[in-house]
Amino acid sequence: MIEQPRKAAVTFIFITVVLDVLSLSIIIPVLPILIQDGFLQGNSTSAAHWVGVFGTVWALMQFICSPIMGALSDQFGRRRILLLSCMGLGLDYILMALSPNLYWLFAGRILSGIFAASFATAAAYIADVTPPEKRAASYGMFGAAWGLGFVLGPVVGGTLALYDQRLPFWVAAALTLLNAAYGYFILPESLPQQNRRKFSWTRANPLGSLRLLRSHPDLLGLASIMFLYQLAHQVLSSIFVLYAKNRYSWDEQSVGCSLAAVGIAGVIVQGGLVRPVAGKMNERKMLFIGLLFGATGYFIYGTAQTGYWFLTAIPVFAFVGFFSPAIQGLMTRRVQVNEQGQLQGANSSMMGIAGMTGPLLFTFLYTPEFQGAPFIVAGCLHILAIIVAWCIVPNSSPKFENSAPASESVATG
């Protein structure tokens, strides 16, 4: 594949992911507080439980729909699925902006979980247009897009919420629909016709998609490491907003700014460090660095007595950004070119299982007596992932016989 078209295609996906994450993260600082203060009269314990239910149902939709989206993209191409998801998300944010009660908001989160399953398709797009030896660096840019979205989104959402708690939903809707329009006119197709395969419910159902993880060497072990990482990561979306509000007395704007700091640190690591490090260090070492720094960050988060000490953990935790590019690079080497969508769907299903388990686990652990307990448990999950990785990940990253080459060109249309 010609290098310039490949770079242009990755740039398109980078911008698409930034806009998608921006629209998602705008509502992060306000959704738990809207539940607590808007619908539950300030009851923090009940709000934590509802946030857990919201997160679990959202993840359930991801679990069911991500493999379907991935399998559909293997047949019809990545572009169509990405555009459909963006349109659905935009309309869903409008529904949540108008929700008159908690149950309408709950329905909106169900739809959000369905349409947000497009991230698996975006990850498959990168595998389509990137040769195996360069995927860790490209997935680093994918992670940087997430980080950049989280830099801008929480600050914008927290600031908008000072004027109206529903305003972030309207802005998220506008951004997502704008993203759909951008993709319609700009985004090329990445999967040529000759590399597509027919949709099958056997592969598209969640359990069917997970069978792929058992069909290639070491893939199931790598997936278990990713699951432990994703389960730990649920602590941030499940507890962080209420934790910061109730322990440090932060308002929506303060929460948004702190999340922006997390995003900035993530962009620096994933956008600035992953690419040069990936050229000098194998994926196994990057995996261990990400997990170790992630565990350390979680332990500091959970034991910080003041907001100041909590903030000191942000640059430490940022190096967790080495994990995703490394695990994606290791996993995509082990499947065929026409299985990349199914692999990303299976990964999203694993994330969905973690998302169904994590919110209930961490909101159950969240108590006034020891509010930091969820973060301590998240750190322990990273330690467990390090132990598993030490046992199963080889010292080098061999090029397997079934490594998928990148597409020879980016198809138009």
C-alpha positions in Angstrom: 0.0 0.0 0.0 1.2 3.5 -0.8 2.3 5.3 2.3 0.6 8.6 1.8 -2.9 7.1 1.3 -2.4 5.0 4.4 -1.4 8.0 6.5 -4.4 9.9 5.1 -6.8 7.1 6.0 -5.4 6.8 9.6 -5.8 10.6 9.8 -9.5 10.3 8.8 -10.1 7.7 11.5 -8.2 9.8 14.1 -10.5 12.8 13.5 -13.6 10.5 13.5 -12.6 9.0 16.9 -11.8 12.4 18.4 -15.2 13.7 17.5 -17.0 10.5 18.7 -15.1 10.5 22.0 -15.6 14.3 22.4 -19.4 13.8 22.1 -19.3 10.9 24.6 -17.1 12.6 27.1 -19.0 15.9 27.1 -21.7 14.2 29.2 -19.3 12.4 31.6 -19.1 15.2 34.3 -22.9 15.8 34.2 -24.6 12.4 33.9 -24.0 11.0 37.4 -24.7 14.4 39.0 -27.9 14.7 36.8 -29.0 11.4 38.2 -28.1 12.3 41.8 -29.4 15.9 41.9 -31.9 16.0 39.0 -33.8 12.8 39.6 -32.8 11.4 43.1 -32.9 14.5 45.3 -29.2 14.3 46.2 -29.1 10.7 47.4 -25.5 9.7 46.7 -25.8 6.0 47.6 -28.8 5.5 45.4 -27.2 7.5 42.6 -24.1 5.3 42.8 -26.3 2.2 42.4 -28.2 3.8 39.4 -24.9 4.8 37.8 -23.8 1.2 38.2 -27.0 -0.1 36.5 -26.6 2.5 33.7 -23.1 1.4 33.1 -24.0 -2.3 33.2 -26.8 -2.0 30.7 -24.7 0.2 28.4 -22.0 -2.5 28.4 -24.6 -5.2 27.8 -25.6 -3.5 24.6 -21.9 -3.2 23.7 -21.5 -6.9 24.3 -24.4 -7.9 22.1 -23.9 -5.3 19.3 -20.1 -5.0 18.9 -19.6 -8.4 17.3 -22.6 -7.7 15.1 -21.2 -4.4 14.0 -17.8 -6.0 13.4 -19.2 -8.9 11.4 -21.4 -6.5 9.3 -18.3 -4.4 8.6 -16.5 -7.5 7.4 -19.2 -7.9 4.8 -20.4 -4.4 3.9 -17.2 -2.4 4.7 -16.2 -0.2 7.6 -17.5 3.1 6.2 -21.2 2.3 6.2 -21.1 0.9 9.7 -19.3 3.9 11.1 -21.7 6.4 9.4 -24.8 4.4 10.7 -23.4 4.5 14.2 -22.7 8.2 14.2 -26.2 9.0 13.0 -27.7 6.8 15.7 -25.6 8.3 18.5 -26.5 11.9 17.4 -30.3 11.1 17.5 -29.9 9.3 20.9 -28.2 12.4 22.5 -31.3 14.4 21.5 -33.5 11.8 23.2 -31.4 12.1 26.4 -31.5 15.9 26.3 -35.3 15.8 26.3 -35.7 13.0 28.8 -38.4 14.0 31.4 -37.4 11.3 34.0 -34.9 8.7 34.9 -36.5 6.0 32.8 -36.2 8.0 29.5 -32.6 8.7 30.4 -32.1 5.0 31.0 -33.6 4.2 27.5 -31.2 6.7 26.0 -28.2 4.9 27.5 -29.4 1.6 26.1 -29.5 3.2 22.6 -26.1 4.8 23.2 -24.6 1.4 24.0 -25.9 0.0 20.7 -24.6 2.7 18.5 -21.3 3.3 20.3 -20.3 -0.2 19.2 -18.7 1.4 16.2 -15.3 1.8 17.9 -14.6 -1.9 17.1 -15.1 -1.0 13.4 -12.8 1.9 13.7 -10.1 -0.3 15.2 -10.6 -2.8 12.3 -10.2 0.1 9.9 -6.7 0.7 11.3 -5.8 -3.0 10.9 -7.0 -2.8 7.3 -4.7 0.0 6.3 -1.6 -0.7 8.5 1.0 -3.4 8.1 1.4 -5.6 11.2 4.8 -4.2 12.2 3.4 -0.7 12.3 0.1 -1.4 14.1 1.3 -0.7 17.6 2.3 2.8 16.6 -1.0 3.4 14.7 -3.0 2.1 17.7 -1.1 4.5 19.8 -2.5 7.3 17.6 -5.9 5.7 18.0 -5.4 5.9 21.8 -4.2 9.5 21.4 -7.5 10.3 19.7 -9.4 9.0 22.7 -7.1 11.1 24.9 -7.7 14.2 22.9 -11.4 13.7 23.0 -11.3 13.4 26.7 -9.1 16.5 27.0 -11.8 18.6 25.3 -15.0 16.9 26.2 -15.1 16.9 30.1 -14.0 20.6 30.2 -16.6 21.6 27.7 -19.3 19.4 29.4 -18.5 20.6 32.9 -18.5 24.2 31.8 -21.8 23.9 29.8 -23.4 22.2 32.8 -22.9 25.3 34.9 -25.5 27.0 32.6 -27.8 24.0 32.1 -27.4 20.3 32.9 -29.0 19.3 29.6 -26.9 21.6 27.4 -24.0 19.0 27.1 -26.4 16.5 25.6 -27.4 19.0 22.9 -23.8 19.8 22.1 -22.9 16.1 22.0 -25.7 15.5 19.5 -24.5 18.3 17.3 -20.9 17.1 17.3 -21.9 13.5 16.5 -24.1 14.5 13.6 -21.4 16.7 12.3 -19.0 13.7 12.5 -21.5 11.7 10.5 -21.5 14.4 7.8 -17.8 14.6 7.8 -17.5 10.8 7.4 -20.0 10.8 4.5 -18.0 13.3 2.4 -14.4 12.5 3.5 -14.0 8.9 4.9 -12.9 6.4 2.2 -13.7 2.6 2.5 -10.8 0.6 3.8 -11.8 -3.0 3.1 -11.6 -4.1 -0.6 -14.3 -6.4 -2.0 -11.9 -9.3 -2.3 -11.1 -9.2 1.4 -14.8 -9.3 2.6 -16.7 -12.2 3.8 -20.4 -13.0 4.2 -22.2 -12.1 7.4 -22.8 -15.1 9.7 -24.8 -15.2 12.9 -22.5 -17.9 14.1 -19.6 -15.3 14.1 -21.8 -12.3 14.9 -23.4 -13.4 18.1 -21.4 -12.6 21.2 -20.5 -16.1 22.1 -19.8 -17.0 18.4 -17.4 -14.0 18.1 -15.6 -15.1 21.3 -14.8 -18.5 19.7 -12.3 -16.7 17.5 -10.3 -16.1 20.6 -9.8 -19.8 21.1 -8.9 -20.5 17.4 -5.5 -18.9 17.2 -2.3 -19.4 19.3 -2.2 -17.4 22.5 -5.2 -15.2 21.5 -7.4 -16.3 24.4 -4.7 -15.6 27.0 -4.1 -12.1 25.5 -7.9 -11.6 25.6 -7.9 -12.5 29.3 -5.2 -9.8 29.9 -7.3 -7.3 28.0 -10.4 -8.3 30.1 -8.6 -7.6 33.4 -7.4 -4.3 32.1 -10.9 -3.3 30.9 -12.5 -4.5 34.1 -10.1 -2.3 36.2 -10.7 0.7 33.8 -14.4 0.6 34.6 -13.7 2.2 38.0 -13.2 5.6 36.3 -16.5 5.7 34.5 -18.4 4.1 37.4 -17.1 6.0 40.5 -14.8 8.9 39.6 -17.4 11.7 39.3 -19.2 10.8 42.5 -15.9 10.0 44.3 -14.5 13.5 43.4 -17.7 15.3 44.2 -18.2 13.6 47.6 -14.6 13.2 48.8 -13.0 16.3 47.5 -16.1 18.6 47.0 -15.4 19.1 43.3 -18.1 20.6 41.2 -18.8 19.6 37.5 -16.3 22.1 36.2 -13.5 20.8 38.5 -14.3 17.2 37.6 -14.2 18.2 33.9 -10.8 19.9 34.3 -9.3 17.0 36.2 -10.5 14.6 33.4 -9.0 17.0 30.9 -5.7 16.7 32.8 -6.0 12.9 32.5 -6.6 13.3 28.8 -3.7 15.7 28.2 -1.3 13.3 29.9 -2.7 10.4 27.8 -2.2 12.4 24.6 1.4 13.1 25.5 2.1 9.5 26.2 0.1 7.9 23.4 0.6 10.6 20.8 4.1 11.5 21.6 5.9 8.5 23.2 4.3 5.3 21.9 5.5 5.7 18.3 9.2 6.2 19.1 9.1 3.6 21.9 7.4 1.1 19.6 10.3 1.4 17.2 12.8 0.5 20.0 10.9 -1.8 22.4 8.9 -4.9 21.7 5.2 -5.1 22.5 5.8 -7.4 25.5 7.8 -4.7 27.3 5.3 -2.0 26.4 2.5 -4.3 27.8 4.3 -4.6 31.2 5.0 -0.8 31.4 1.4 0.0 30.8 0.0 -2.4 33.4 2.6 -1.5 36.1 2.1 2.2 35.8 -1.7 1.7 35.6 -1.6 -0.3 38.9 0.5 2.4 40.6 -1.8 5.2 39.5 -4.9 3.3 40.8 -3.3 2.8 44.2 -2.5 6.5 44.5 -6.0 7.4 43.4 -7.5 5.2 46.0 -5.3 6.4 48.9 -5.1 10.1 48.1 -6.5 12.1 51.1 -6.7 15.4 49.2 -7.5 16.5 45.7 -3.9 17.7 45.3 -2.5 14.2 45.9 -5.1 12.7 43.6 -3.9 15.0 40.8 -0.2 13.9 41.4 -1.2 10.4 40.2 -2.3 11.6 36.8 1.2 11.7 35.1 1.9 8.3 36.7 -1.3 6.8 35.4 -0.8 8.2 31.9 1.8 5.5 31.1 -1.1 3.0 31.1 -1.4 4.3 27.5 1.4 1.9 26.5 -1.0 -1.1 27.1 -3.6 -0.8 24.4 -1.3 -0.3 21.4 0.8 -3.3 22.7 -2.1 -5.7 23.2 -3.7 -4.7 19.9 -0.5 -5.2 18.1 0.0 -8.6 19.6 -3.6 -9.7 18.9 -4.0 -8.5 15.3 -0.8 -10.4 14.3 -2.6 -13.6 15.1 -5.6 -13.4 12.8 -6.3 -13.2 9.1 -7.1 -10.0 7.2 -10.8 -10.9 6.8 -11.0 -11.7 10.5 -10.0 -8.2 11.8 -13.5 -7.0 12.2 -14.5 -10.1 14.0 -11.5 -9.8 16.3 -12.3 -6.2 17.2 -15.9 -7.3 17.7 -14.8 -10.0 20.0 -12.5 -7.6 21.9 -15.5 -5.2 22.3 -17.5 -8.1 23.6 -14.8 -8.7 26.2 -15.0 -5.0 27.0 -18.8 -5.4 27.2 -18.4 -8.2 29.7 -16.0 -6.1 31.8 -18.5 -3.2 31.4 -21.4 -5.3 32.7 -19.3 -6.5 35.7 -17.3 -3.5 36.6 -20.0 -0.9 37.3 -21.9 -3.2 39.7 -18.6 -4.3 41.3 -17.2 -0.9 41.9 -20.4 0.8 42.9 -20.9 -2.0 45.4 -17.4 -1.4 46.8 -18.0 2.4 47.0 -18.9 3.2 50.6 -18.6 6.4 52.7 -16.3 4.6 55.1 -13.7 3.7 52.5 -14.4 5.6 49.3 -11.0 4.6 47.7 -11.7 0.8 47.9 -12.8 0.6 44.2 -9.5 2.1 43.0 -7.4 -0.3 45.2 -9.3 -3.3 43.7 -8.6 -1.9 40.2 -4.9 -1.7 41.0 -5.0 -5.4 42.1 -6.6 -6.4 38.8 -3.6 -4.9 37.0 -1.2 -6.8 39.2 -3.1 -10.0 38.3 -2.9 -9.1 34.6 0.9 -8.7 34.9 1.1 -12.2 36.4 -0.9 -13.7 33.5 1.2 -11.8 30.9 4.4 -13.0 32.5 3.2 -16.5 32.0 1.9 -16.4 28.5 3.4 -13.6 26.5 6.7 -14.7 24.8 9.9 -12.6 25.1 9.7 -11.6 21.5 6.8 -10.8 19.1 7.2 -13.3 16.3 5.5 -12.9 12.9 3.0 -15.7 12.8 2.1 -17.5 9.6 -1.5 -16.1 9.7 -0.4 -12.5 10.3 -2.7 -10.3 8.2 -1.0 -8.0 5.7 -2.5 -4.6 5.4 -4.8 -3.9 2.5 -2.9 -3.0 -0.7 -4.9 0.2 -1.1 -7.7 2.1 0.5 -10.8 1.4 -1.5 -12.9 4.4 -2.6 -16.6 4.7 -1.9 
